[in-house]
Amino acid sequence: MRTLGRGNSLEINGSKPFRAISRRRFGVLAATTGVALTAAACGNQDAGGAGGGSQTTLKIAYQPNFGYAPLMVLKSKGWLQESLPNWDVSYQTVNSGALIRSGMISGDIQVGALALSPFLVGWDKGLDWKIVSALSDIDQWLMAKDPRIDSLADFTPSDKIAVLSADNNQAILLRIAAKQQLGNADALKVNEVYMPHDTGTQSLLTGRVAAQFTNPPYQFKDRDAGARRILGSHDIFGGPDRPIFGAVAVRQPYIEDNPDVIEALRTGISRAADFITSDPDESAAILAAEFGEDASTISAQLHEPSVTFTSGVTGVQAMAEAMQAIGVIKTTPSSDSEVISTS
């Protein structure tokens, strides 16, 4: 049985409770992304951790790619701070969903934006969090330049594929696709090499790797430099109920203790998603500052048919079942209410 609590210790399948990740380990990992363990210094009350009580600090962490654009717009426009004038709202860029997960376990991060795969890995291990909103539905691409490679079957063991990390969304998608097309989820495991998305783009374009499984804006950079789309996440999961890409997760005790914050967050995200559609020029300027890109380039990418911003959550169960089938997680939600908060 999965036992969920307000603290940092998690009990899995009736086993002895364990600390999911130590503060020391999180501190070492977080130092690489600028996440500091302020909760340890200030206490959960000031940091707005999952322990409840009077909370005034709201820390939101997201990753540096298109999937989290509504949060970038929300930050730039200041709408959440306007809705929560008595809260100190801050935003941090963190380089992976795994680090965001660690920050939420420690209580240093209250709101984490990440893809479904790292969210489901945390949930499967007993982390008491739920999705409160989606952010995006984006077709994530496996890109290659070598004309020899047209499908997964064309990769040889020496053809390296760049992904962010072993359990990031694209790595999981690659394993799901390998099971679908090659009959073995681990068929391309030997090909994987781990690096940041921007490094992956540089490595693909200079020939150090044969392919990169990534997301916007990096996949568009790959394409513009001559790489081709070999596979997309929308090929793996088709239909209108396919899994979302970007999601916003909050620990359950925090949801229960702060309904006003959750309502303001949902409203702000929906407003920001609509704003990107209605005013792509200003949105492009905001995102260009985030990515260090030219606004006209970002504007063109916002009009890509593979990019949609939405607050509606879909496909969590489909993703969970696919991850269970390849052995990444052991259990799947019995209903959406186990993993999605609507209250």
Secondary structure, 3 states (H helix, E strand, C coil): CCECCCCCEEECCCCCCEECCCHHHHHHHHHCCCCCCHHHHHCHHHHCCCCCCCCCEEEEEECCCHHHHHHHHHHHHCHHHHHCCCCEEEEEECCCHHHHHHHHHHCCCCEEEEEHHHHHHHHHCCCCEEEEEECEEECCEEEECCCCCCCHHHCCCCCCEEECCCCCHHHHHHHHHHHHHHCCCCCCHHHEEECCHHHHHHHHHCCCCCEEEECCCHHHHHHHCCCEEEEEHHHHCCCCCCCCCEEEEEEHHHHHHCHHHHHHHHHHHHHHHHHHHHCHHHHHHHHHHHHCCCHHHHHHHHCCCCEEECCCCCCHHHHHHHHHHCCCCCCCCCCHHHCECCC
